[in-house]
Amino acid sequence: MKITRVEGIPLKTGPMLVRVYTDEGISGVGECSGRNWKVLKPFIEDVLQPIIVGKDPRRLNQLWEEMFFGTSRLGPMGLQTTGIGAIDIACWDIFGKAVDMPLYDLLGGAARTSIRLYWSTGLGWELQPKEMLAKLEAGYEIGMTAFKIRMDWNSNRQDADPEKDYQIFKLCREFLPDDVPLSFDANNGYSVGTAINQGRRFEQLGIAHFEEPLPQYDYQGLRQVVDALAVPVSSGEQEHTRWQFRDLIQIGNPDILQPDIVMAGGISELRKIYTLGETFNKPVMPHCPSAGISSAASFHLYSTVTNAVRPHEYSYEFSGPREEVESLFQEPFVIERGYAAVPDRPGHGLVIDEAGLDRLRLQ
């Protein structure tokens, strides 16, 4: 089996699909963010495609290394590992289809095939407390049993309005029943002192985990926050490859690792990051605020982790309205009472509905 072509397909709803075709008629589909698709699409098609065309998509470790080290001058950061990650997911999808196995079996077997989700909702920086509560209530009404609110700060982020952030969390925490976890994602928004003060206030309200309190590059500051707080502190969504996670663990020492399956480099690399987490006794809690193919791939791998006891992120905010997302697949996710059933079909299990794709294709 040989790879014949790679195609990036940006969607009107936000993500970009990546299709890998073979000479045996089996194709696989990966996914990445479409935010910068005008740069990412040519990187995938013009830079990565020539590296892998003519090669066996089932040689996953070798393909990953050829793509990674063949483009090392461009990374390891978002563009490089995101493109590699989307292709890697598509190749795993091909492998599963070729042997007629769901990915969780191909990856060694599932410890569970039902994944608890947490509803991830953001843009807190521009919302008032009651507006964020309304978004959280929407998830509660569809049966979600765990939640996270995100601030989504940009360049104006550092210590911009910690009191409003606290009031947002407080109102949402008071709304939810005591046994429903609620977490807070600062999205790199605080200095060390502010993060410690906020964390202590959140502890008193009962926070499940405190995510990315500091800029992602401040590993030494992160250790100060972790050491000062009793609440679990998480980080990792903006780390790329096992080597950055090694440094994050050894210097920053977060309580929870949160790798993103696409940004970290795909299934092949995320497996190694999970092993690193196990080696250092760090729970993993995947970053994946989507509802499409990247989520499916993440569910499959997460299901094989025996101590994957924390809920998995889930959101429609970056995937498009629920109806649009579901129209893209022949058999969309089954989600009941806050749990997702891991697809048991070959590959990652989400088969593209061609009519839905034609309607949502941006270019």
C-alpha positions as a printed Julia matrix, in Angstrom:
363×3 Matrix{Float64}:
   0.0    0.0    0.0
   1.36   3.42  -0.99
   0.25   6.99  -0.31
  -0.74   8.72  -3.55
  -2.07  12.1   -2.47
  -2.72  14.38   0.51
  -5.46  17.01   0.52
  -6.33  19.77   3.0
 -10.04  20.65   3.05
 -10.95  23.77   5.05
 -14.55  23.84   6.25
 -16.98  26.73   6.64
 -17.57  25.61  10.22
 -13.96  26.15  11.31
 -11.8   22.99  11.17
  -9.73  21.72   8.27
  -9.95  18.08   7.25
  -6.86  16.33   5.91
  -7.4   13.37   3.58
  -4.68  10.87   2.75
  -5.3    8.66  -0.31
  -3.69   5.33  -1.22
  -3.24   3.19  -4.31
  -5.5    0.49  -2.79
  -8.56   2.75  -2.62
  -8.42   3.16   1.16
  -8.31   6.74   2.37
  -8.01   8.17   5.86
  -9.17  11.45   7.34
  -7.48  13.62   9.93
  -8.41  17.04  11.25
  -6.8   20.2   12.54
  -7.78  23.75  13.29
  -8.66  25.81  10.24
  -7.79  29.13  11.85
  -4.7   29.56   9.67
  -5.67  27.26   6.83
  -4.22  29.55   4.15
  -0.79  28.78   5.61
  -1.45  25.27   6.9
  -3.0   23.88   3.7
   0.04  24.65   1.49
   2.36  23.39   4.23
   0.53  20.06   4.23
   0.13  19.78   0.47
   3.37  21.35  -0.76
   5.84  20.51   2.02
   4.66  17.38   3.84
   2.99  15.62   0.89
   6.23  15.15  -1.12
   7.88  13.6    1.94
   5.29  10.83   2.3
   3.89  10.16  -1.2
   4.93   6.72  -2.4
   5.39   5.41   1.14
   3.34   2.93   3.17
   0.9    4.78   5.49
   1.16   1.92   7.98
   4.84   2.7    8.7
   3.65   5.25  11.2
   6.71   5.81  13.36
   9.0    6.12  10.35
   6.6    8.47   8.55
   6.34  10.67  11.64
  10.09  10.98  11.96
  10.54  11.68   8.26
   7.95  14.47   8.39
   9.25  15.89  11.67
  12.97  15.91  10.97
  12.39  16.79   7.32
  10.73  20.05   8.42
  12.69  20.69  11.61
  13.62  24.22  10.52
   9.92  25.08  10.74
   9.33  23.78  14.25
   8.69  22.23  16.62
   5.75  24.56  17.1
   2.18  24.95  15.9
   2.43  24.86  12.11
   4.79  21.9   11.93
   3.31  19.56  14.51
  -0.29  20.48  13.66
   0.21  19.51  10.02
   2.05  16.33  10.98
  -0.6   15.52  13.59
  -3.49  15.74  11.12
  -1.68  13.5    8.61
  -0.72  11.04  11.34
  -4.36  10.69  12.44
  -5.38  10.06   8.81
  -2.7    7.36   8.43
  -3.84   5.62  11.62
  -7.36   5.74  10.17
  -6.06   4.02   7.02
  -4.27   1.39   9.09
  -7.41   0.59  11.07
  -9.5    0.31   7.92
  -6.88  -1.9    6.23
  -6.98  -4.46   9.05
 -10.69  -3.92   9.82
 -10.08  -2.87  13.42
 -11.09   0.15  15.51
  -8.12   2.2   16.59
  -8.47   1.29  20.26
  -7.84  -2.37  19.38
  -5.01  -1.47  17.04
  -3.5    0.6   19.88
  -3.5   -2.33  22.29
  -7.08  -2.58  23.53
  -9.52  -0.34  25.34
  -9.73  -0.16  29.11
 -13.16   1.44  28.56
 -15.27   2.25  25.53
 -17.36   4.98  27.15
 -15.57   8.26  27.86
 -16.85  10.8   30.36
 -16.85  14.31  28.9
 -16.57  17.78  30.33
 -18.33  20.68  28.62
 -15.74  23.3   27.68
 -17.02  26.83  27.1
 -15.0   29.97  26.6
 -14.58  33.62  25.59
 -14.8   34.58  29.25
 -12.62  37.63  28.67
 -15.48  39.37  26.86
 -18.4   37.96  28.85
 -20.11  39.04  32.03
 -20.79  36.36  34.67
 -24.43  35.84  33.68
 -23.47  35.46  30.02
 -20.98  32.71  30.83
 -23.54  31.05  33.07
 -25.97  30.9   30.13
 -23.38  29.04  28.05
 -22.72  26.63  30.89
 -26.44  26.05  31.35
 -26.69  24.98  27.7
 -24.3   22.12  28.41
 -26.09  21.19  31.6
 -29.4   21.01  29.75
 -28.05  18.42  27.29
 -26.86  16.2   30.13
 -23.19  17.04  30.64
 -21.9   16.08  34.08
 -18.6   18.0   34.24
 -17.63  21.51  33.08
 -14.81  23.94  32.4
 -14.98  27.66  31.73
 -12.24  29.34  29.71
 -11.08  32.95  29.62
  -9.46  32.73  26.14
  -7.24  35.76  26.68
  -5.16  37.09  23.78
  -2.34  39.64  23.87
  -4.21  41.71  26.48
  -4.22  38.85  28.9
  -1.91  39.36  31.88
  -3.89  40.06  35.06
  -6.49  41.94  32.99
  -9.49  41.39  35.25
  -9.0   38.62  37.83
 -11.92  39.82  39.94
 -14.37  39.4   37.07
 -12.85  35.98  36.35
 -13.47  35.02  39.97
 -17.07  36.24  39.86
 -17.68  34.22  36.68
 -16.39  31.07  38.34
 -18.29  31.76  41.56
 -21.65  32.2   39.8
 -21.18  29.05  37.72
 -20.05  27.05  40.75
 -23.12  28.16  42.72
 -25.39  27.07  39.87
 -24.01  23.53  39.55
 -24.77  20.76  42.04
 -21.95  20.07  44.48
 -21.13  16.71  42.89
 -20.64  18.19  39.38
 -16.99  19.17  38.76
 -16.19  22.68  37.52
 -12.74  23.73  36.34
 -11.21  27.07  35.36
  -8.89  27.75  32.42
  -6.96  31.01  32.76
  -5.54  30.57  29.24
  -2.09  31.83  30.29
  -3.63  34.95  31.79
  -1.93  35.52  35.14
   1.36  36.45  36.75
   2.65  34.13  39.47
   1.26  36.12  42.39
  -2.17  36.59  40.82
  -2.35  32.91  39.89
  -1.63  31.85  43.46
  -4.21  34.27  44.89
  -6.84  33.18  42.35
  -6.08  29.53  42.94
  -6.57  29.88  46.68
  -9.91  31.62  46.16
 -10.99  28.93  43.69
 -10.0   26.24  46.19
 -12.47  27.63  48.69
 -15.26  27.35  46.12
 -14.34  23.79  45.13
 -12.49  23.75  41.8
 -11.77  20.5   39.96
  -8.59  21.71  38.25
  -6.87  25.04  37.53
  -5.66  25.12  33.93
  -2.81  27.11  32.37
  -2.58  29.82  35.03
   0.64  31.24  33.51
   2.11  31.86  30.06
   2.99  28.45  28.65
   6.71  29.25  28.46
   7.06  30.1   32.17
   7.94  26.66  33.51
   9.72  27.98  36.61
   6.78  30.21  37.52
   4.42  27.27  37.01
   6.34  25.28  39.61
   5.86  28.14  42.09
   2.1   28.04  41.51
   1.92  24.25  41.72
   3.9   24.22  44.97
   1.7   26.94  46.52
  -1.71  25.39  45.77
  -3.59  22.31  46.9
  -5.83  22.33  43.81
  -4.54  20.27  40.83
  -2.82  22.57  38.34
  -2.71  21.5   34.68
  -0.75  22.53  31.63
   0.4   21.19  28.28
  -2.07  22.05  25.53
   0.49  24.31  23.85
   3.42  21.94  24.15
   4.65  20.18  21.02
   6.34  16.75  21.11
   7.59  14.52  23.89
  10.71  16.66  24.37
   8.75  19.75  25.38
   6.65  17.63  27.74
   9.85  16.26  29.27
  10.95  19.81  30.06
   7.48  20.81  31.27
   7.44  17.91  33.74
  10.99  18.33  35.0
  10.85  22.11  35.4
   7.19  23.12  35.76
   5.94  19.91  37.42
   2.18  20.37  36.76
  -0.16  17.98  38.53
  -1.99  17.1   35.29
  -0.72  16.91  31.7
  -3.02  18.19  28.95
  -1.58  17.35  25.53
  -3.58  18.12  22.39
  -3.64  15.2   19.95
  -3.14  17.41  16.9
  -0.82  20.11  18.22
   1.41  17.56  19.94
   1.93  15.7   16.65
  -0.83  13.1   16.28
  -1.53   9.68  17.73
   2.02   8.45  17.19
   3.55  11.2   19.31
   0.75  11.37  21.87
   1.27   7.69  22.73
   4.81   8.57  23.78
   3.64  11.57  25.79
   1.13   9.38  27.62
   3.93   6.94  28.43
   5.98   9.86  29.72
   3.06  10.83  31.94
   2.83   7.31  33.31
   6.59   7.27  33.93
   6.36  10.41  36.08
   3.03   9.38  37.65
   1.2   12.31  36.02
  -2.51  11.94  35.16
  -3.37  12.94  31.61
  -6.45  14.95  30.69
  -6.5   15.61  26.93
  -6.98  19.07  25.5
  -9.4   18.73  22.58
 -12.16  21.38  22.47
 -13.87  19.96  19.4
 -16.53  17.51  18.33
 -15.13  15.92  15.19
 -12.36  13.67  13.93
  -9.67  14.91  16.3
 -12.02  14.1   19.19
 -12.65  10.61  17.81
  -8.92   9.93  17.52
  -8.35  11.32  21.01
 -11.15   9.17  22.46
  -9.62   6.04  20.95
  -6.18   6.65  22.39
  -7.48   7.89  25.75
  -9.63   4.77  26.08
  -6.48   2.62  26.13
  -4.98   4.46  29.12
  -5.78   2.42  32.23
  -5.58   5.33  34.69
  -7.44   7.82  32.47
  -9.79   8.76  35.27
 -10.49  12.39  34.39
 -13.14  13.52  31.89
 -12.23  14.39  28.3
 -12.78  17.88  26.89
 -15.68  18.4   24.48
 -17.06  21.49  22.76
 -18.82  22.64  19.61
 -17.25  26.1   19.76
 -14.44  25.3   17.3
 -16.29  22.68  15.25
 -19.47  24.53  14.29
 -23.1   24.06  15.36
 -24.0   20.55  16.47
 -26.3   19.97  13.49
 -23.55  20.95  11.06
 -20.98  18.73  12.77
 -23.28  15.74  12.72
 -24.18  16.28   9.06
 -20.53  15.76   8.13
 -20.53  12.09   9.17
 -22.55   9.03   8.2
 -22.72   8.01  11.87
 -21.87  10.83  14.28
 -20.92  10.41  17.94
 -23.4    8.87  20.33
 -23.39  10.98  23.5
 -25.66  10.14  26.42
 -25.72  11.57  29.95
 -22.33  13.2   29.53
 -20.53  10.17  28.09
 -19.32   9.49  24.54
 -19.31   6.0   23.08
 -15.99   5.37  21.37
 -16.82   4.34  17.77
 -16.28   0.61  17.2
 -16.04   0.86  13.41
 -12.66   0.41  11.64
 -10.17   3.24  12.02
 -11.33   6.18  14.11
 -14.89   5.32  13.09
 -16.13   8.65  11.69
 -16.95   8.14   8.01
 -17.4   11.28   5.93
 -20.81  11.95   4.4
 -19.79  13.26   0.98
 -22.91  15.39   0.52
 -22.33  17.01   3.9
 -18.68  17.62   3.02
 -19.58  19.25  -0.3
 -21.96  21.59   1.5
 -19.47  22.56   4.21
 -16.33  22.74   2.08
 -14.85  26.24   2.11
 -12.63  25.73  -0.92
